[in-house]
Amino acid sequence: MSRASSASKSGPVTAKPSATVKPRIHVIYYSMYGHISTMAKAIAKGVESVGAEAHLIQVPETLSKEVLAKMHAPEKDQGVPTISFGESGENKVTLEDAFLNCDGILFGYPTRFGAMPAQVKAVWDATGGLWMKGALVGKPVGVFFSTGTQGGGQETTALSSLTNFVHHGMVFVPVGFSSPLQGNMDEIHGGSAYGAGTYAGADGSRQPSQLELKLAEHQGSHFAQIVTVFKIGRAALPPKEASPPDPKQDEVPKKIDRPPSAKK
């Protein structure tokens, strides 16, 4: 019995992810006052809810301790590793590991005048070597964010991030309006079709609401499911090292004229 006839009698065959398909998602974030850190943990919870691995990684601080103290910024979470531009060490992750050793990346950061903060930009500016190799081409990426108030950059922060993703050839995965919670009009909340978001308030005293955390969790699960589909699809592709088809096989053989004696 042929494969075609067997499939038609037994019904459609659906692909089921195996244990080896389990995707690894890196949640890379920068948080000065803890708002994005809280959102990142909710994102990770959503990623893990659909069976994927979530790994939190922090963007390194560029401001001095003296400046941070004057800004009343709390200590960073010492339980989360930080990207290192040199060799990896205790609680450190190299830039290459952070960007390459995963199947997808979700970036989170507060806005600075409608765009990503300098700390995050410094990380992207260090990815020139990865760009030269095309190392991030086709890697799924998403973003979540925090602003002080409404209209403070909930969409422009995501939009201005796209240039980095596009130049690297990454696949941007927005959350869209895939959750009915996004249309909730009962309370003020952050977020947009580009990703989950929160409002910190003009003085930074507001913390992410339960609704915002639920939307962040939804983005994590939504993103992880799409990354899983990507991983299954790529596993079904022929290996890149496979021998290409021989072009000579498609050539029409030339007609050879036989001598008159051979035609008898």
Summary of the structure (lengths in Angstrom):
residues: 264
radius of gyration: 24.8
end to end distance: 46.2
largest distance: 103.9
contacts: 759
relative contact order: 0.16
helix: 38%
strand: 16%
